[in-house]
Amino acid sequence: MNDWHNMDCVDREELAELREQKLLNTVKWAYQNSPFYREKFQNNSVTPEEVKELKNITRLPFTTKSDLRESYPFKLAAVPMEQIVRIHASSGTTGKPIVAGYTKNDLVEWSRLVARTCALAGVTSRDTAQVSFGYGLFTGGFGLHYGLEYLEATVVPFSSGNTERQLSLMKDFQTTVLVSTPSFALYMAEAAREMGLDPKKDYSLRLGLFGGEPCSENMRREIENQWGITATVNYGLTEVVGPGVSGECTCQEGMHLHEDSFIEEIIDPATGESLPEGESGELVLTPIFKEGFPVIRYRTGDITRIIPGNCRCGHTTRRMDYITGRTDDMIIVKGVNLFPSQVEEVLSGFKEVSPHYRLVLHRSDKGFVKDVEVQVELTPEGFTDSFQELEKLEQNIKNRIRSTISLAPRVKLMEPKSLERTTGKSRRIVEGEDL
């Protein structure tokens, strides 16, 4: 099952030719078969014939999240619905869900992509992997499940929730690979200790595959410290396929893009202009293999960069950096741009606080954010009855945030285990009452 290895080590010139041809085919396919894209191209006065080489992709219009919502449910389809064998969708918490439809061939390619991601991270057919992503319309559970099976690993399809039983079966089945959100991995380690178990000694875990939410370097190191494992990060999103866009190898120096299946761009989120390699901006993706629901130049909203140079692992594919924020997660407070990841980076420098935090936004009657409160949970070791020590810690955190992002939010220290735990994506931003 190592048929993907050549793609991860392919000659760059050969890869460029392959990407170019697959892009041309994808553009023609979308124009000829998807009413949505035919109309979009015509409205922007562009035809497939104008895309003669890879660099011409910038002539094509972007696809946005609102475009996909407006195409609900099946306007994006490029094949008759009887050829769609599976449907996934986003949660739709802020409007109509975004629908992704897959042909039989799409599912095979998706499984291969996820298998490559898992293999890069070090998973083999000898591993037992517990999938603690939710199964259902969310792409994470099924995506990792079928990718791991393609790799011939043993899969425990537990889904999310029921943490105590998760931990019991993980111990009994001698699970070696955990698939979950990074925040749930930390919660599981905490719950294991409450059950009287040592995450490092009483389990057989050696590797974690984490996605579904941003994972900072500090959070990753905390997971590794708690479980005694190698924690790898992978990336994907429902709009383009699901998991399997990119993933870390064991060098942990960025996520290898599956360039033979995706065209990646980094743009200035304000102007839409392309940025040079190495500069941070918004990631734009074009999958170049999809039959069912093709997507052209999708603006992901995720902030990252392409890492210059080659990886020590020997693979020749380009690497994208960790997601540092989202364009729609950016909070503007008194003219200062604030991302949750910036606060997390500051908090990681204080041993007295845990990785669990949230930002409480207080808005004016006109709707803009006028104040932010950072609620951060103390560790059991950092908890003290000394008001002076707690007040000093609050001030130190506030000063560190101010020096980092030129903003001095209020800081509120919370008792250990007082912030909500979740089996899915953690909620970092909540709305508070106006002051």
GUTIPA-10933 format. One line per field, with one value per residue (C-alpha): residue in one letter; y, x, z; residue number from 1. Coordinates in Angstrom, 2 decimals. Layout:
% GUTIPA-10933
resn	[A / ...];
y	[Y / ...];
x	[X / ...];
z	[Z / ...];
resi	[NUM / ...];
% end
This chain:
% GUTIPA-10933
resn	[M / N / D / W / H / N / M / D / C / V / D / R / E / E / L / A / E / L / R / E / Q / K / L / L / N / T / V / K / W / A / Y / Q / N / S / P / F / Y / R / E / K / F / Q / N / N / S / V / T / P / E / E / V / K / E / L / K / N / I / T / R / L / P / F / T / T / K / S / D / L / R / E / S / Y / P / F / K / L / A / A / V / P / M / E / Q / I / V / R / I / H / A / S / S / G / T / T / G / K / P / I / V / A / G / Y / T / K / N / D / L / V / E / W / S / R / L / V / A / R / T / C / A / L / A / G / V / T / S / R / D / T / A / Q / V / S / F / G / Y / G / L / F / T / G / G / F / G / L / H / Y / G / L / E / Y / L / E / A / T / V / V / P / F / S / S / G / N / T / E / R / Q / L / S / L / M / K / D / F / Q / T / T / V / L / V / S / T / P / S / F / A / L / Y / M / A / E / A / A / R / E / M / G / L / D / P / K / K / D / Y / S / L / R / L / G / L / F / G / G / E / P / C / S / E / N / M / R / R / E / I / E / N / Q / W / G / I / T / A / T / V / N / Y / G / L / T / E / V / V / G / P / G / V / S / G / E / C / T / C / Q / E / G / M / H / L / H / E / D / S / F / I / E / E / I / I / D / P / A / T / G / E / S / L / P / E / G / E / S / G / E / L / V / L / T / P / I / F / K / E / G / F / P / V / I / R / Y / R / T / G / D / I / T / R / I / I / P / G / N / C / R / C / G / H / T / T / R / R / M / D / Y / I / T / G / R / T / D / D / M / I / I / V / K / G / V / N / L / F / P / S / Q / V / E / E / V / L / S / G / F / K / E / V / S / P / H / Y / R / L / V / L / H / R / S / D / K / G / F / V / K / D / V / E / V / Q / V / E / L / T / P / E / G / F / T / D / S / F / Q / E / L / E / K / L / E / Q / N / I / K / N / R / I / R / S / T / I / S / L / A / P / R / V / K / L / M / E / P / K / S / L / E / R / T / T / G / K / S / R / R / I / V / E / G / E / D / L];
y	[0.00 / 2.34 / 3.60 / 7.21 / 7.25 / 8.27 / 11.29 / 12.56 / 12.25 / 13.16 / 15.38 / 19.01 / 19.57 / 16.41 / 17.48 / 20.93 / 19.38 / 17.03 / 19.86 / 22.02 / 19.33 / 18.37 / 22.04 / 22.53 / 19.42 / 20.55 / 24.01 / 22.55 / 19.94 / 22.54 / 24.88 / 22.19 / 20.28 / 22.58 / 25.20 / 27.11 / 27.51 / 28.09 / 31.03 / 32.26 / 32.19 / 33.97 / 36.64 / 37.30 / 37.25 / 34.35 / 31.06 / 27.82 / 28.57 / 31.48 / 29.03 / 27.65 / 27.19 / 26.98 / 30.68 / 31.59 / 30.37 / 33.96 / 34.87 / 32.73 / 34.16 / 33.18 / 30.93 / 32.08 / 30.51 / 32.62 / 31.24 / 27.71 / 28.54 / 30.10 / 26.93 / 24.88 / 22.05 / 20.65 / 23.54 / 22.83 / 19.30 / 18.48 / 14.99 / 13.67 / 13.09 / 9.35 / 9.34 / 10.97 / 8.13 / 10.16 / 13.61 / 15.51 / 19.00 / 21.67 / 22.38 / 25.38 / 27.16 / 30.58 / 29.92 / 27.21 / 24.33 / 23.88 / 20.63 / 18.35 / 15.51 / 12.65 / 10.21 / 6.73 / 7.91 / 10.94 / 8.68 / 6.48 / 9.53 / 11.00 / 7.77 / 7.72 / 11.32 / 10.64 / 7.44 / 9.48 / 11.96 / 9.16 / 7.46 / 10.74 / 10.95 / 7.46 / 5.27 / 1.72 / -1.36 / -2.58 / 0.29 / 0.37 / 3.80 / 5.14 / 7.74 / 10.18 / 12.59 / 12.73 / 10.52 / 11.86 / 14.89 / 16.14 / 14.97 / 14.29 / 10.96 / 9.19 / 10.84 / 9.53 / 6.21 / 5.27 / 6.67 / 4.55 / 1.47 / 2.16 / 2.10 / -1.25 / -0.02 / -1.40 / 1.20 / 1.69 / 3.94 / 5.27 / 8.77 / 11.62 / 11.80 / 9.25 / 10.03 / 7.45 / 4.60 / 5.98 / 5.74 / 2.26 / 0.85 / 2.67 / 0.86 / -2.53 / -2.44 / -1.21 / 1.65 / 3.10 / 6.06 / 8.67 / 10.71 / 13.73 / 17.49 / 18.68 / 20.12 / 16.77 / 14.99 / 17.26 / 16.69 / 12.91 / 13.04 / 15.01 / 12.56 / 9.57 / 10.94 / 11.48 / 7.76 / 6.96 / 6.15 / 7.47 / 8.52 / 7.77 / 4.42 / 2.81 / 3.25 / 2.07 / 5.32 / 6.33 / 8.76 / 11.38 / 12.71 / 16.00 / 18.33 / 19.95 / 23.12 / 25.15 / 23.61 / 25.85 / 24.54 / 25.01 / 23.04 / 20.24 / 20.09 / 19.99 / 17.00 / 15.23 / 15.91 / 14.71 / 11.47 / 10.75 / 10.52 / 12.15 / 14.60 / 15.49 / 18.05 / 17.65 / 19.96 / 19.79 / 21.29 / 20.16 / 22.78 / 21.22 / 17.56 / 17.11 / 15.96 / 15.01 / 18.37 / 18.35 / 16.79 / 16.67 / 14.09 / 12.92 / 15.89 / 18.19 / 21.06 / 22.00 / 20.15 / 18.55 / 19.56 / 16.90 / 19.08 / 16.56 / 16.95 / 20.61 / 23.93 / 26.20 / 29.99 / 32.49 / 35.84 / 39.14 / 38.76 / 42.48 / 42.79 / 39.22 / 39.66 / 36.73 / 36.88 / 35.60 / 32.29 / 32.64 / 35.49 / 34.84 / 35.36 / 33.64 / 30.12 / 29.53 / 25.95 / 24.33 / 20.55 / 19.12 / 15.65 / 16.06 / 14.92 / 15.37 / 18.88 / 20.69 / 23.78 / 26.51 / 28.90 / 28.51 / 31.19 / 29.13 / 32.06 / 30.31 / 32.27 / 30.44 / 30.57 / 28.31 / 27.32 / 27.94 / 25.14 / 21.37 / 19.15 / 16.95 / 13.89 / 13.88 / 14.40 / 17.01 / 18.37 / 21.94 / 22.54 / 24.86 / 26.28 / 25.78 / 27.79 / 30.89 / 32.26 / 32.83 / 35.97 / 35.70 / 35.06 / 38.31 / 40.65 / 44.39 / 46.16 / 49.90 / 49.60 / 46.65 / 43.29 / 40.38 / 36.63 / 34.00 / 32.28 / 35.36 / 35.16 / 31.43 / 32.04 / 34.47 / 32.20 / 29.28 / 31.16 / 30.95 / 27.63 / 28.66 / 28.52 / 25.64 / 25.54 / 26.20 / 29.79 / 31.88 / 35.43 / 37.18 / 40.02 / 43.02 / 45.17 / 48.69 / 49.42 / 49.93 / 46.40 / 46.94 / 45.27 / 47.80 / 45.45 / 41.91 / 39.81 / 36.93 / 34.16 / 31.73 / 28.63 / 28.06 / 24.74 / 22.94 / 23.86 / 27.51 / 27.81 / 29.68 / 31.41 / 34.36 / 37.28 / 39.17 / 36.34 / 35.99 / 39.73 / 39.78 / 36.90 / 38.68 / 41.82 / 39.90 / 38.21 / 41.54 / 43.18 / 40.34 / 40.57 / 44.35 / 44.04 / 41.39 / 42.90 / 46.48 / 45.76 / 45.47 / 43.34 / 42.52 / 39.21 / 36.98 / 33.92 / 30.97 / 28.02 / 24.74 / 22.81 / 25.64 / 26.30 / 24.13 / 21.01 / 19.73 / 16.53 / 18.54 / 21.93 / 24.18 / 27.53 / 30.20 / 33.26 / 33.98 / 37.04 / 38.77 / 41.31 / 44.94 / 46.78];
x	[0.00 / 2.99 / 1.80 / 1.81 / 5.52 / 6.64 / 4.31 / 5.85 / 9.36 / 8.65 / 10.94 / 9.79 / 9.68 / 7.67 / 5.31 / 4.83 / 3.85 / 1.40 / -0.17 / -0.54 / -2.29 / -4.60 / -5.49 / -6.37 / -8.55 / -10.25 / -11.06 / -12.55 / -14.49 / -15.97 / -16.93 / -18.50 / -20.32 / -21.03 / -23.75 / -22.42 / -18.92 / -20.08 / -22.16 / -19.34 / -16.80 / -19.16 / -19.98 / -16.24 / -15.64 / -13.20 / -13.08 / -11.13 / -9.07 / -7.43 / -5.84 / -2.99 / -0.45 / -0.27 / 0.40 / -2.81 / -4.83 / -4.90 / -7.18 / -9.93 / -12.35 / -12.14 / -14.75 / -15.89 / -17.78 / -20.83 / -20.67 / -20.83 / -23.67 / -25.62 / -25.10 / -26.88 / -27.63 / -26.45 / -25.83 / -22.10 / -22.55 / -20.77 / -22.27 / -25.84 / -26.81 / -27.12 / -23.31 / -22.85 / -22.29 / -21.73 / -22.58 / -20.83 / -21.56 / -20.29 / -22.15 / -23.97 / -23.97 / -23.76 / -26.11 / -26.82 / -24.33 / -21.71 / -22.33 / -19.64 / -20.61 / -18.32 / -18.31 / -16.87 / -13.59 / -13.51 / -13.74 / -10.88 / -8.66 / -9.64 / -8.73 / -5.36 / -4.67 / -5.44 / -3.40 / -0.43 / -0.95 / -1.00 / 2.05 / 4.01 / 3.25 / 4.59 / 1.46 / 1.93 / -0.24 / 0.93 / -0.83 / -4.21 / -5.77 / -8.65 / -10.70 / -12.15 / -13.55 / -17.31 / -18.77 / -21.58 / -21.70 / -18.37 / -15.58 / -13.00 / -14.28 / -14.94 / -11.98 / -9.41 / -11.24 / -11.03 / -7.53 / -6.27 / -8.02 / -6.42 / -3.10 / -4.24 / -4.02 / -6.54 / -9.25 / -11.31 / -14.19 / -15.18 / -16.31 / -16.38 / -17.76 / -17.99 / -14.45 / -14.20 / -15.17 / -12.81 / -9.95 / -10.92 / -11.04 / -7.86 / -6.12 / -7.73 / -7.21 / -3.61 / -4.31 / -1.10 / -2.50 / -4.99 / -6.97 / -8.74 / -8.73 / -5.71 / -7.91 / -9.68 / -6.32 / -5.41 / -8.81 / -8.42 / -5.04 / -6.63 / -9.53 / -7.15 / -5.36 / -8.72 / -9.39 / -6.14 / -4.24 / -0.92 / -1.25 / 2.42 / 2.69 / -0.76 / -1.37 / 0.31 / -0.04 / 2.99 / 1.54 / -1.20 / -2.82 / -4.46 / -6.66 / -10.07 / -8.83 / -5.61 / -2.80 / 0.05 / 3.55 / 3.11 / -0.13 / 1.53 / 4.43 / 1.99 / 0.18 / 3.51 / 4.45 / 1.11 / 0.96 / 4.60 / 3.87 / 4.83 / 2.06 / 1.60 / -0.71 / -2.68 / -4.95 / -8.07 / -11.52 / -14.92 / -15.06 / -12.23 / -12.45 / -11.93 / -8.72 / -5.89 / -4.76 / -1.49 / 0.16 / 3.37 / 6.09 / 8.06 / 10.44 / 7.59 / 8.82 / 5.58 / 2.78 / 3.61 / 1.09 / -0.18 / 0.72 / -0.32 / -3.91 / -4.12 / -2.95 / -2.07 / -1.82 / -1.08 / -2.81 / -3.14 / -6.60 / -7.33 / -6.33 / -6.46 / -2.99 / -0.52 / 2.23 / 5.82 / 6.89 / 7.54 / 5.08 / 1.98 / -1.44 / -4.71 / -4.53 / -6.38 / -6.87 / -7.94 / -8.41 / -7.43 / -8.94 / -12.61 / -15.39 / -18.52 / -18.30 / -15.31 / -14.00 / -11.87 / -9.64 / -11.40 / -10.54 / -10.13 / -9.90 / -6.94 / -3.75 / -0.49 / 2.59 / 4.59 / 7.84 / 10.89 / 13.40 / 13.29 / 12.37 / 14.98 / 12.80 / 13.74 / 10.23 / 10.15 / 6.66 / 6.27 / 5.23 / 2.67 / 3.13 / 0.66 / -2.57 / -1.96 / -5.49 / -8.50 / -9.48 / -12.93 / -11.41 / -9.51 / -10.76 / -10.27 / -10.05 / -9.37 / -7.72 / -5.50 / -5.80 / -5.94 / -5.86 / -6.54 / -3.28 / -1.35 / -2.88 / -2.19 / 1.45 / 1.76 / -0.02 / 2.26 / 5.11 / 3.49 / 3.81 / 1.06 / -1.70 / -3.13 / -3.68 / -7.40 / -8.49 / -11.16 / -11.62 / -14.79 / -15.80 / -17.70 / -19.30 / -20.63 / -24.22 / -22.95 / -21.57 / -17.82 / -15.58 / -14.61 / -13.06 / -11.66 / -11.34 / -8.89 / -10.11 / -7.31 / -7.40 / -4.82 / -3.04 / -3.41 / 0.23 / -0.40 / -3.50 / -2.88 / -4.80 / -2.42 / -4.29 / -1.04 / 0.51 / -2.58 / -2.77 / 0.91 / 0.38 / -2.60 / -0.54 / 2.41 / 0.15 / -1.45 / 1.95 / 3.22 / 0.16 / 0.58 / 4.23 / 3.35 / 0.31 / 0.09 / -3.19 / -3.90 / -7.03 / -8.43 / -7.14 / -9.19 / -7.64 / -10.01 / -9.89 / -8.46 / -10.92 / -13.47 / -13.56 / -15.72 / -14.14 / -15.27 / -14.89 / -14.85 / -13.50 / -12.80 / -14.60 / -11.95 / -14.15 / -17.44 / -19.65 / -20.06 / -22.56 / -21.82 / -19.97];
z	[0.00 / -0.45 / -3.86 / -2.56 / -1.69 / -5.17 / -5.09 / -1.85 / -3.32 / -6.95 / -9.00 / -8.73 / -12.50 / -13.02 / -10.22 / -11.77 / -15.11 / -13.39 / -11.37 / -14.43 / -16.46 / -13.60 / -13.05 / -16.72 / -16.61 / -13.41 / -14.77 / -17.96 / -15.97 / -13.63 / -16.48 / -18.60 / -15.88 / -12.92 / -13.57 / -10.56 / -12.02 / -15.57 / -14.33 / -12.05 / -14.89 / -17.25 / -14.68 / -14.36 / -18.13 / -18.02 / -19.95 / -19.39 / -22.50 / -20.68 / -18.23 / -20.31 / -17.51 / -13.75 / -13.15 / -14.99 / -12.01 / -10.73 / -13.66 / -12.13 / -9.57 / -5.91 / -4.34 / -0.91 / 1.97 / 1.08 / -2.48 / -1.13 / 1.22 / -1.64 / -3.69 / -0.99 / -1.30 / -4.66 / -7.08 / -7.02 / -8.38 / -11.64 / -11.98 / -11.74 / -8.12 / -8.72 / -9.07 / -5.65 / -3.18 / 0.00 / 1.34 / 4.12 / 5.39 / 7.77 / 10.99 / 9.56 / 12.93 / 11.25 / 8.33 / 5.80 / 5.96 / 3.26 / 1.42 / -0.04 / -2.36 / -3.36 / -6.26 / -5.82 / -7.36 / -5.05 / -2.00 / -3.23 / -3.79 / -0.44 / 1.35 / -0.41 / 0.62 / 4.27 / 4.16 / 2.93 / 5.75 / 8.31 / 6.79 / 6.89 / 10.62 / 11.18 / 11.23 / 9.91 / 9.41 / 12.84 / 14.64 / 16.34 / 15.88 / 17.96 / 16.06 / 18.59 / 16.03 / 15.66 / 12.94 / 10.77 / 8.49 / 9.88 / 7.55 / 10.28 / 11.58 / 8.30 / 6.60 / 9.08 / 9.42 / 5.74 / 5.34 / 8.22 / 6.82 / 3.42 / 5.25 / 6.76 / 10.34 / 12.85 / 13.45 / 16.61 / 15.45 / 18.85 / 17.78 / 20.32 / 23.86 / 26.72 / 27.83 / 30.60 / 28.27 / 25.61 / 28.08 / 29.27 / 25.75 / 24.78 / 27.60 / 26.95 / 23.17 / 23.59 / 21.22 / 19.77 / 17.78 / 18.98 / 16.46 / 17.97 / 18.42 / 20.42 / 23.17 / 23.62 / 23.89 / 26.80 / 28.40 / 28.09 / 29.84 / 32.66 / 32.88 / 32.93 / 35.96 / 37.69 / 37.09 / 38.88 / 35.69 / 34.43 / 30.76 / 30.14 / 31.93 / 31.73 / 28.00 / 24.81 / 22.88 / 20.84 / 18.29 / 18.01 / 14.82 / 15.69 / 13.66 / 13.60 / 15.35 / 15.45 / 17.46 / 18.53 / 19.08 / 22.82 / 22.90 / 20.93 / 23.39 / 26.28 / 24.69 / 24.21 / 27.81 / 29.16 / 27.12 / 26.36 / 22.63 / 19.35 / 18.48 / 14.80 / 13.28 / 10.06 / 8.09 / 5.98 / 5.62 / 4.37 / 1.64 / -0.39 / 0.68 / 4.45 / 6.18 / 3.85 / 2.49 / 4.44 / 7.46 / 9.44 / 9.08 / 12.10 / 11.72 / 12.85 / 10.69 / 8.97 / 7.21 / 3.86 / 1.19 / -1.18 / -4.13 / -6.74 / -5.50 / -4.44 / -5.83 / -2.93 / -2.88 / -0.12 / -0.60 / 1.19 / 2.79 / 2.27 / -1.41 / -2.74 / -4.22 / -4.16 / -1.54 / -1.90 / -0.40 / 3.31 / 3.94 / 6.05 / 4.54 / 3.74 / 2.31 / -0.98 / -2.18 / -5.44 / -5.32 / -8.72 / -8.48 / -7.52 / -9.81 / -7.72 / -6.25 / -7.80 / -6.02 / -7.64 / -5.63 / -2.31 / 0.24 / 3.40 / 5.81 / 7.49 / 8.08 / 7.35 / 5.13 / 2.83 / 4.55 / 2.33 / 1.75 / 2.01 / 4.94 / 6.63 / 5.97 / 2.28 / 0.91 / -1.82 / -1.25 / -0.01 / 3.58 / 5.07 / 8.55 / 11.39 / 11.22 / 13.31 / 13.08 / 10.88 / 9.05 / 10.67 / 14.14 / 14.09 / 16.80 / 16.36 / 19.72 / 19.71 / 16.31 / 17.32 / 15.54 / 17.97 / 17.23 / 19.93 / 18.97 / 20.09 / 23.56 / 23.71 / 22.85 / 25.77 / 28.25 / 27.36 / 29.02 / 32.47 / 34.29 / 36.73 / 34.08 / 32.04 / 28.24 / 28.84 / 28.28 / 26.57 / 25.37 / 26.49 / 24.16 / 25.45 / 22.76 / 22.59 / 21.65 / 18.09 / 17.94 / 17.96 / 20.54 / 23.20 / 25.75 / 25.99 / 29.10 / 29.05 / 31.33 / 32.03 / 34.17 / 36.88 / 37.22 / 40.57 / 41.26 / 40.38 / 42.55 / 45.80 / 48.58 / 48.40 / 46.88 / 46.37 / 44.35 / 42.16 / 41.62 / 40.64 / 38.18 / 36.60 / 36.14 / 34.69 / 32.13 / 31.24 / 30.82 / 28.62 / 26.38 / 26.13 / 25.12 / 22.52 / 20.79 / 22.10 / 23.86 / 27.59 / 28.07 / 31.47 / 32.85 / 35.11 / 36.74 / 37.08 / 39.46 / 38.11 / 35.88 / 35.93 / 32.18 / 29.96 / 28.47 / 25.09 / 23.08 / 19.85 / 18.88 / 21.83 / 22.09 / 22.50 / 21.88 / 23.66 / 23.83 / 27.19 / 28.41 / 27.60 / 30.34];
resi	[1 / 2 / 3 / 4 / 5 / 6 / 7 / 8 / 9 / 10 / 11 / 12 / 13 / 14 / 15 / 16 / 17 / 18 / 19 / 20 / 21 / 22 / 23 / 24 / 25 / 26 / 27 / 28 / 29 / 30 / 31 / 32 / 33 / 34 / 35 / 36 / 37 / 38 / 39 / 40 / 41 / 42 / 43 / 44 / 45 / 46 / 47 / 48 / 49 / 50 / 51 / 52 / 53 / 54 / 55 / 56 / 57 / 58 / 59 / 60 / 61 / 62 / 63 / 64 / 65 / 66 / 67 / 68 / 69 / 70 / 71 / 72 / 73 / 74 / 75 / 76 / 77 / 78 / 79 / 80 / 81 / 82 / 83 / 84 / 85 / 86 / 87 / 88 / 89 / 90 / 91 / 92 / 93 / 94 / 95 / 96 / 97 / 98 / 99 / 100 / 101 / 102 / 103 / 104 / 105 / 106 / 107 / 108 / 109 / 110 / 111 / 112 / 113 / 114 / 115 / 116 / 117 / 118 / 119 / 120 / 121 / 122 / 123 / 124 / 125 / 126 / 127 / 128 / 129 / 130 / 131 / 132 / 133 / 134 / 135 / 136 / 137 / 138 / 139 / 140 / 141 / 142 / 143 / 144 / 145 / 146 / 147 / 148 / 149 / 150 / 151 / 152 / 153 / 154 / 155 / 156 / 157 / 158 / 159 / 160 / 161 / 162 / 163 / 164 / 165 / 166 / 167 / 168 / 169 / 170 / 171 / 172 / 173 / 174 / 175 / 176 / 177 / 178 / 179 / 180 / 181 / 182 / 183 / 184 / 185 / 186 / 187 / 188 / 189 / 190 / 191 / 192 / 193 / 194 / 195 / 196 / 197 / 198 / 199 / 200 / 201 / 202 / 203 / 204 / 205 / 206 / 207 / 208 / 209 / 210 / 211 / 212 / 213 / 214 / 215 / 216 / 217 / 218 / 219 / 220 / 221 / 222 / 223 / 224 / 225 / 226 / 227 / 228 / 229 / 230 / 231 / 232 / 233 / 234 / 235 / 236 / 237 / 238 / 239 / 240 / 241 / 242 / 243 / 244 / 245 / 246 / 247 / 248 / 249 / 250 / 251 / 252 / 253 / 254 / 255 / 256 / 257 / 258 / 259 / 260 / 261 / 262 / 263 / 264 / 265 / 266 / 267 / 268 / 269 / 270 / 271 / 272 / 273 / 274 / 275 / 276 / 277 / 278 / 279 / 280 / 281 / 282 / 283 / 284 / 285 / 286 / 287 / 288 / 289 / 290 / 291 / 292 / 293 / 294 / 295 / 296 / 297 / 298 / 299 / 300 / 301 / 302 / 303 / 304 / 305 / 306 / 307 / 308 / 309 / 310 / 311 / 312 / 313 / 314 / 315 / 316 / 317 / 318 / 319 / 320 / 321 / 322 / 323 / 324 / 325 / 326 / 327 / 328 / 329 / 330 / 331 / 332 / 333 / 334 / 335 / 336 / 337 / 338 / 339 / 340 / 341 / 342 / 343 / 344 / 345 / 346 / 347 / 348 / 349 / 350 / 351 / 352 / 353 / 354 / 355 / 356 / 357 / 358 / 359 / 360 / 361 / 362 / 363 / 364 / 365 / 366 / 367 / 368 / 369 / 370 / 371 / 372 / 373 / 374 / 375 / 376 / 377 / 378 / 379 / 380 / 381 / 382 / 383 / 384 / 385 / 386 / 387 / 388 / 389 / 390 / 391 / 392 / 393 / 394 / 395 / 396 / 397 / 398 / 399 / 400 / 401 / 402 / 403 / 404 / 405 / 406 / 407 / 408 / 409 / 410 / 411 / 412 / 413 / 414 / 415 / 416 / 417 / 418 / 419 / 420 / 421 / 422 / 423 / 424 / 425 / 426 / 427 / 428 / 429 / 430 / 431 / 432 / 433 / 434 / 435];
% end
